[in-house]
């Protein structure tokens, strides 16, 4: 399943919400609608704390993310990189705009919880 930065894509039809489509254990790729590039760790690195970037599609699997529902937070997900086993995280749990997104050891913290909301086709 492909998730576009402008909203859900792939198996989402009409006004379906993320909760109606996404399931625990699904493996997704996150594609920017404008660039067509996919999110993954810088240079496909396995290093904890490595920045996440957008890159052309590769065959390494480093751009695939497994969804794990966050306990007690319906509609929120941990995104676990299928190659590194690390979670997509907000560096230092920051509230500051422009804070880099990184991969980090999965710890179940709120800086690793993500929510998808359909926004329609924004190409």
C-alpha positions, 0 to 999 in steps of 0.5 A: 500500500502506498501512502502519499504525503498529500493524503492516502492513496492506493487502496483508499477509495472515496472518503474512507478514513485511515482507520477503515483502510490501515491494519496492524501489520500492514507494510506501506511506503510513504510517497511524496505526492509532488516529488514521487520520492519515498521516505527512508533512512539516509543512504539506507543506513541502519544507524540509530538516530539517522535522518529520514529523507526522500529518495528514488525508489530502491530495491533494498526494502529500506523504504518500507514501513510496517504499521503497529497500532499504538496501544490506547491511541486509536488511529495512531501508528508506530511506523517500523522500518522493515530493514532496520527495525527502528521506528519513525520518530520526531528527534528529541520529541521536539515541538519546533517546526523544521525538526528533523525526522529520524529512525530510533529504537522503538520505545512506544513513546508519543514522538513515535506515534503518527496519524494519517488523515485523508486529504484528497488528491492534491497533485 
